[in-house]
Amino acid sequence: MKFMKYAVFFYTSVGIEPYTIDSRPKKVSLWSNLLFWANVINLSVIVFGEILYLGVAYSDGKFIDAVTVLSYIGFVIVGMSKMFFIWWKKTDLSNLVKELEHIYPNGKAEEEVYRLDSYLRSCSRISITYAILYSALIWTFNLFSIMQFLVNEKWLKIRVVGQTLPYLMYFPWNWHENWTYYVLLFCQNFAGHTSASGQISTDLLLCAVATQSSSLSISAYKQNWQNDDIRYRRALVFFIARPQRTTYLKATIFMNITRATMTELLQVSYKFFALLRTMYIK
């Protein structure tokens, strides 16, 4: 479906086909399988190294480093969980999308009646903005260390930066000043892309599916129900009433995702950051 093309793009970049529909049959390719497992294995190795570093940092009393690498681990776990959930629920998701496809406007004439282009432009604008901002965030972080090294030390020669990696990990060898640095840099950037793509694609897919629930009450009311069976009209009352209840995205079973809860979460995060900063300075 057109509303989900950006989500499918990011899923494809990590070797996942999120669903199959009648107009787009299942495609099994060796390249997709290799890409998927390369992403999974590389991401698993990176997060294993981060977990080892967490243990070493905690035992050495490096509390700030431990908290920092813990945030990396959480980022990876969220991205990998979203990827595997879609991979696991592919059949159910395919059935849902097929049902949506059957009630979708068919042909140019129906699309014009339902003003599909207008809704699609709005959805595309939001999806593209979200994807670009998220991608810019992760790639700015991924490439900051190597760009700082190349620009400040190698090009401008204004200060010595040294070779650093974007993510803290435990390594059983010294990777500085040898070819393994560039291999590790590639693997970490590859892992960052995998985790970010898993989150971006799933968020875009969730929003694309959830927004197909809008204006159901109005559409149900505008149909020719006046001369229908009394049982149908009674059932229609419940159908019209249900979509008018506010729908929330939930963070598992803990809380609803609203502007208020996000504000509270950011406030708590900043307070925790300020506490860590004060402890670090002392």
C-alpha positions as CSV (number, residue, x, y, z in Angstrom):
1,M,0.0,0.0,0.0
2,K,1.1,3.5,-0.8
3,F,0.9,4.7,2.8
4,M,3.5,2.1,3.9
5,K,6.1,2.5,1.2
6,Y,8.6,4.3,3.5
7,A,8.3,1.7,6.2
8,V,8.9,-1.0,3.6
9,F,11.9,0.9,2.3
10,F,13.6,0.8,5.7
11,Y,12.6,-2.8,6.3
12,T,14.1,-3.7,3.0
13,S,17.4,-2.1,4.0
14,V,17.8,-4.6,6.7
15,G,16.6,-7.6,4.7
16,I,13.0,-7.9,6.0
17,E,9.8,-8.2,4.0
18,P,7.2,-7.1,6.6
19,Y,4.1,-8.4,4.8
20,T,2.8,-9.9,1.6
21,I,-0.4,-8.8,-0.3
22,D,-2.2,-10.0,-3.4
23,S,-0.8,-7.2,-5.5
24,R,2.8,-7.9,-4.3
25,P,3.4,-11.6,-3.8
26,K,6.0,-13.1,-1.5
27,K,9.6,-12.6,-2.7
28,V,12.2,-14.9,-1.3
29,S,15.8,-14.0,-2.3
30,L,19.2,-15.2,-1.2
31,W,20.3,-11.5,-1.0
32,S,17.5,-10.6,1.5
33,N,18.3,-13.5,3.7
34,L,22.0,-12.8,3.7
35,L,21.4,-9.1,4.4
36,F,19.0,-9.9,7.3
37,W,21.3,-12.3,9.0
38,A,24.3,-10.1,8.5
39,N,22.4,-7.3,10.2
40,V,21.3,-9.6,13.1
41,I,24.8,-11.2,13.6
42,N,26.7,-7.9,13.5
43,L,24.2,-6.2,15.8
44,S,24.4,-9.2,18.2
45,V,28.2,-9.1,18.3
46,I,28.2,-5.3,18.9
47,V,25.7,-5.5,21.8
48,F,27.6,-8.4,23.3
49,G,30.8,-6.3,23.4
50,E,28.8,-3.4,24.9
51,I,27.5,-5.8,27.7
52,L,31.0,-6.9,28.4
53,Y,32.1,-3.3,28.6
54,L,29.2,-2.5,31.0
55,G,30.5,-5.2,33.4
56,V,34.1,-4.0,33.2
57,A,33.1,-0.3,33.7
58,Y,30.9,-1.2,36.6
59,S,33.6,-3.3,38.3
60,D,36.2,-0.5,37.8
61,G,33.9,2.1,39.3
62,K,33.4,4.0,36.0
63,F,29.7,4.8,36.7
64,I,29.4,7.4,33.9
65,D,30.7,5.0,31.3
66,A,28.5,2.3,32.6
67,V,25.4,4.5,32.3
68,T,26.5,5.6,28.8
69,V,26.9,2.1,27.4
70,L,23.7,1.1,29.1
71,S,21.9,3.6,26.9
72,Y,23.5,2.0,23.8
73,I,22.4,-1.4,24.9
74,G,18.8,-0.2,25.4
75,F,18.8,1.4,21.9
76,V,19.9,-1.9,20.4
77,I,17.4,-4.0,22.3
78,V,14.5,-1.7,21.3
79,G,15.5,-1.8,17.6
80,M,16.1,-5.6,17.5
81,S,12.9,-6.3,19.4
82,K,10.9,-4.3,16.8
83,M,12.6,-6.1,13.9
84,F,12.0,-9.6,15.3
85,F,8.4,-8.8,16.3
86,I,7.5,-7.9,12.7
87,W,9.5,-10.9,11.4
88,W,7.6,-13.1,13.9
89,K,4.1,-11.6,13.2
90,K,4.5,-11.4,9.4
91,T,1.5,-13.7,8.8
92,D,-0.8,-11.7,11.0
93,L,0.4,-8.4,9.6
94,S,-0.1,-9.7,6.0
95,N,-3.7,-10.7,6.8
96,L,-4.4,-7.2,8.2
97,V,-2.9,-5.4,5.2
98,K,-4.8,-7.7,2.8
99,E,-8.1,-6.7,4.6
100,L,-7.1,-3.0,4.3
101,E,-6.3,-3.6,0.6
102,H,-9.7,-5.0,-0.1
103,I,-11.5,-1.9,1.3
104,Y,-9.0,0.5,-0.2
105,P,-10.1,2.8,-3.1
106,N,-9.6,0.8,-6.3
107,G,-8.7,2.8,-9.4
108,K,-8.1,6.5,-10.1
109,A,-11.8,7.4,-10.0
110,E,-12.3,6.1,-6.5
111,E,-9.1,7.6,-5.3
112,E,-10.3,11.0,-6.4
113,V,-13.6,10.6,-4.6
114,Y,-11.9,9.8,-1.4
115,R,-9.2,12.5,-1.9
116,L,-6.5,9.9,-1.5
117,D,-3.7,12.1,-3.0
118,S,-4.3,14.7,-0.3
119,Y,-4.1,12.2,2.6
120,L,-1.1,10.5,0.9
121,R,0.8,13.8,0.6
122,S,0.1,14.6,4.3
123,C,1.3,11.1,5.4
124,S,4.3,11.2,3.1
125,R,5.3,14.6,4.5
126,I,5.2,13.4,8.1
127,S,6.9,10.1,7.3
128,I,9.7,11.7,5.4
129,T,10.3,14.4,8.0
130,Y,10.4,11.8,10.8
131,A,12.7,9.4,8.8
132,I,15.1,12.2,7.9
133,L,15.4,13.7,11.4
134,Y,15.9,10.2,12.9
135,S,18.5,9.2,10.3
136,A,20.3,12.5,10.7
137,L,20.4,12.0,14.4
138,I,21.9,8.5,14.3
139,W,24.4,9.2,11.5
140,T,25.6,12.4,13.1
141,F,26.4,10.4,16.2
142,N,27.9,7.5,14.2
143,L,30.2,9.7,12.0
144,F,31.2,12.3,14.6
145,S,34.2,10.5,15.8
146,I,35.7,9.7,12.4
147,M,34.9,13.2,11.0
148,Q,36.5,14.8,14.0
149,F,39.6,12.7,13.5
150,L,39.9,13.3,9.8
151,V,39.0,17.0,9.8
152,N,40.7,18.3,13.0
153,E,43.8,16.0,13.0
154,K,44.4,14.9,9.4
155,W,43.1,17.8,7.4
156,L,43.3,21.0,9.4
157,K,46.0,19.7,11.8
158,I,44.7,22.0,14.6
159,R,44.7,19.4,17.4
160,V,45.4,15.7,18.1
161,V,42.1,13.8,18.3
162,G,43.1,10.2,18.0
163,Q,41.1,7.3,16.6
164,T,37.9,6.8,18.5
165,L,34.8,4.7,18.0
166,P,31.2,6.0,18.2
167,Y,30.1,3.3,20.8
168,L,31.9,2.0,23.9
169,M,32.7,-1.7,23.7
170,Y,35.1,-4.2,25.2
171,F,37.8,-5.5,22.9
172,P,40.4,-8.1,23.8
173,W,43.1,-6.4,21.6
174,N,44.4,-3.0,21.0
175,W,42.7,-1.6,17.9
176,H,44.3,1.8,17.9
177,E,46.5,2.8,14.9
178,N,45.9,-0.4,12.9
179,W,43.6,-1.7,10.2
180,T,41.1,-3.2,12.7
181,Y,40.0,0.3,13.7
182,Y,38.3,0.8,10.3
183,V,36.7,-2.7,10.4
184,L,35.3,-1.9,13.9
185,L,34.1,1.5,12.7
186,F,32.3,0.0,9.8
187,C,30.7,-2.7,12.0
188,Q,29.5,-0.2,14.6
189,N,28.1,2.1,12.0
190,F,26.4,-0.9,10.3
191,A,24.9,-1.9,13.7
192,G,23.7,1.7,14.3
193,H,22.0,1.7,11.0
194,T,20.3,-1.7,11.7
195,S,18.9,-0.6,15.1
196,A,17.8,2.8,13.8
197,S,16.1,1.3,10.7
198,G,14.3,-1.3,12.8
199,Q,12.9,1.5,14.9
200,I,12.1,3.9,12.1
201,S,10.4,1.3,9.9
202,T,8.2,-0.1,12.7
203,D,7.2,3.3,13.9
204,L,6.2,4.4,10.3
205,L,4.3,1.1,9.8
206,L,2.5,1.5,13.1
207,C,1.4,5.1,12.3
208,A,0.4,4.1,8.8
209,V,-1.9,1.4,10.0
210,A,-3.2,3.3,13.0
211,T,-4.2,6.3,11.0
212,Q,-6.5,4.1,8.7
213,S,-8.9,4.2,11.7
214,S,-9.7,8.0,11.4
215,S,-13.1,9.3,10.4
216,L,-14.8,5.9,10.7
217,S,-17.8,7.3,12.6
218,I,-18.5,9.9,9.9
219,S,-18.1,7.4,7.1
220,A,-20.4,4.9,8.9
221,Y,-23.1,7.6,9.5
222,K,-23.1,8.9,5.9
223,Q,-24.0,5.5,4.4
224,N,-27.7,4.7,3.5
225,W,-28.6,3.0,6.8
226,Q,-32.1,4.5,7.1
227,N,-33.9,1.7,5.4
228,D,-31.7,-1.2,6.7
229,D,-32.7,-3.9,9.1
230,I,-33.3,-2.7,12.7
231,R,-30.6,-5.1,14.0
232,Y,-28.1,-3.6,11.7
233,R,-29.0,-0.1,12.7
234,R,-28.6,-1.0,16.4
235,A,-25.2,-2.5,15.7
236,L,-24.2,0.6,13.8
237,V,-24.7,2.7,16.9
238,F,-22.0,0.8,18.7
239,F,-19.8,1.0,15.7
240,I,-20.1,4.7,15.4
241,A,-19.6,5.2,19.1
242,R,-16.4,3.1,19.4
243,P,-14.1,5.1,17.1
244,Q,-15.0,8.3,19.0
245,R,-13.2,7.1,22.0
246,T,-9.7,8.5,22.2
247,T,-7.0,6.0,21.0
248,Y,-3.6,6.0,22.6
249,L,-0.4,4.4,21.7
250,K,0.9,2.4,24.7
251,A,4.4,1.7,26.0
252,T,3.6,-2.0,26.7
253,I,1.3,-2.0,29.8
254,F,2.9,0.8,31.6
255,M,1.5,4.1,30.3
256,N,-0.2,5.8,27.4
257,I,2.0,7.8,25.0
258,T,0.8,11.4,25.2
259,R,2.3,14.8,25.2
260,A,2.0,15.0,29.0
261,T,3.7,11.6,29.6
262,M,6.5,12.5,27.1
263,T,7.0,15.8,29.0
264,E,7.2,14.0,32.3
265,L,9.7,11.5,30.8
266,L,11.9,14.2,29.5
267,Q,11.8,16.1,32.8
268,V,12.8,12.9,34.7
269,S,15.6,12.2,32.2
270,Y,17.0,15.7,32.5
271,K,16.9,15.5,36.3
272,F,18.8,12.2,36.2
273,F,21.3,13.7,33.7
274,A,21.9,16.7,36.0
275,L,22.4,14.3,38.9
276,L,25.0,12.3,37.0
277,R,26.7,15.5,35.9
278,T,27.0,16.8,39.4
279,M,28.4,13.5,40.7
280,Y,30.9,13.4,37.8
281,I,32.1,17.0,38.5
282,K,32.6,16.2,42.2
